Amino acid sequence: MEVLFDNGTHKNLLLEDFGHGEMVQANVHLIVDSGKGMILDPGGHKVFKHLLQE
């Protein structure tokens, strides 16, 4: 786990320990704000191909 941002009340953590062997690589983020969190998997260039083209 890598801390990308932390100002005391808001954190963005990169959970990059997924995707071993033949598993799909994932770039999962944990966003925590005032003690409440949300797990996000923004996908990659294959998932958002059309979005990145615009």
N, C-alpha and C positions, 0 to 999 in steps of 0.2 A: 504494500500500500504506500502510495506517495502523496504527500500533502502538497496540493497545487496552490492553495490559498487558505489563509487562516488569519482572521482579524479579531478572534476572541469569541464572536457571536455567530460568525458565518464561516463555513469551511467548504472547500471543494477537495475531495479525496479521490484519487485515481486508484481503482482496484484492478490491477493489471496481472493478477496471478491466475487468470483463466486462460484456457486454450492450450492445454498440454496435449502432446501426442497429435492425434488426428482431429481434435476438437476444433470448433470454429473459434477464431481469435475474437476476443471481445475487449472493448475499452469501456468498462463500466465505471461510472462516476457515482459517488455518494455525496450529495449536497446536503449539508446540515445548516439550519438557520434557527437560532434560539432554541436548540435542543430537539428540533423536529427535523427528520431526514427524509430524503427521497432518493431512490436508486434509479439511475438513468443509464441506458445503453444507447448512445446516439447512433450506433451502427457505423458503417464505413462507406467508402466510395462506391462499393457495389450496391449497398442498400439505398443510398441517397444519390444515385447516379443522375437522375433527372433534376434533382434539386441543385446539385453542384454545377450542372451545365448552364443554369440560368444566371 
